[in-house]
Amino acid sequence: EATGEHEMGLNELLAGVRVAGVVCNQWGDTGKGKVVDVLAERWADIIARGTGGANAGHTIVCNGKEFVFHLVPSGILHDGQGKVNVIGEGVVLDPHVLVEELNQLDRAGLSYNHLRISHESKLVLPHHLVLDRAREFKKGIGRIGTTGRGIGPAYEDHVARRGLVVNDLLNRDVFLQKLGRALEGAQRELHSMELDGETTREIFNHPLLLNGRFYHSTKLFDGEAIAKTYLEEYGKRLAPFISNTSAFMRAALGKKNVLLEGAQGLLLSVDHGTRPFVTSSDSSINGLARGVGLRERDVNACIAIAKAYMTRVGSGPFPTELGGRESEAHCNDHSHDREFERKEYAHVNVNNGSELEKGIALRVKGSEYGATTGRPRRTGWLDLVALRHAMQFNGSLLFLTKVDVLDAFKEVRVCTQYEYAGPDYNYGGSMLKSGDVLDFFPADSKVLECVQPVYASLNGWGTPTNGIKTFEGLPVELKNFIQFIETHAHGKVCGLSNGASREDVIFF
Ligand code: IMP
């Protein structure tokens, strides 16, 4: 199979590289999984995750069977070839989700003998899921639109120095003592929200919370039920895989090919993203290296993924969104879930109709719907101001995904600058005034909400790109698009994907 230009490009790209990272430069869902798959299969000995948790979702098709993984690294299907998959200490690990994924592998008759779980990964426990869901419910309109997987509360417990780690699953007394303290705080917070009994039970009555098993009518959290399930079921099941993975990673430096698999995207990073509408870990390459126990300078190559257009799930500013606020409201309204299945949108076309309709057409074309929920993702044009911001942290090596989704567009727009259109605002030591042109990306959502994109209009390529295997074979308009990005983002595009299958990946 993999021969020719694509393979040469990959070999050249990774010559002398021992540690490579794959991260996303947008709001996640850019298709980095496919690049990770290719590198995991052809290059890596070790595949490690270091950030996020079960908020990530990754679909892999193997021998015609579809797998959806949230926690195990994407290299798990290569366990049989002796590849080691690592869940690093920076990950927030939901044991229930992980055990389900291992069961999924068991059912398919696939091995995971080389899986390693850090003894220091942070535990996601039932109270984290409950608080995440309760807060989102309570906030209503002002909510972040989290994935409801307990990610924020789990990282909060870690920073507040009351979190539990995977190692605690192996020490009953420590587990019970720490759990007791954590539940006290969670109970206080939940009480203070004054939710009615029915809502509370509904929140607990979720499959990820074993349909109410951890609900207690007076104490809210049934600590005994939690301890029983987590220590006796999950702890015992995961014990053989738990070890000091950071020591393992450091020992592998210079000896093995190590692939670091990012989660979410730079614009969702708690440190560099569009606060407060972000996740709770640092999704940059720096956060990723740290999360597996390495230093940033141990990483020899960072491949940052950018989709040829952009999407965002959940709330928060998105300057280049097609249809703007109207689109955000449309996507957050659950009556539009799975709109791709409905006739009323059959007429939408990428080249005419309102901006909102073009956005819908782009979404249908790119299958931009959440893998688990069917939630429509908000869609818009590529934003180079945001990309330049991301590249400050993730470096200048870019990989473009889903270019084939733009095949039918007559015009392709790219945002190069913003115009500020809000009230006078102190920002970063100067006063922003309406009409100011911004070359930088204001991560502060207050500012970002008030910017208008300045667009460059490029000719679309208007021809199918799927199946093209070399850079030379690409239509000239697409080459111009790539060059435009390289010039205005000061980066190097090292490859692209032009189709849904893992064969549709070109490195040049
Ligand atoms: P949380 O990570 O569940 O707390 O969600 C915080 C924000 O990050 C929300 O806007 C989510 O939609 C977004 N988010 C989290 N994980 C992903 C992902 O894997 N892809 C896209 N968006 C994500």
Residues whose N, C-alpha, C, O or C-beta is under 5 A from the ligand:
A	BS01	IMP	W27 G28 D29 N55 A56 G57 I144 G145 T146 T147 G148 R149 I151 G152 Q264 L268 V278 T279 S280 V313 G314 S315
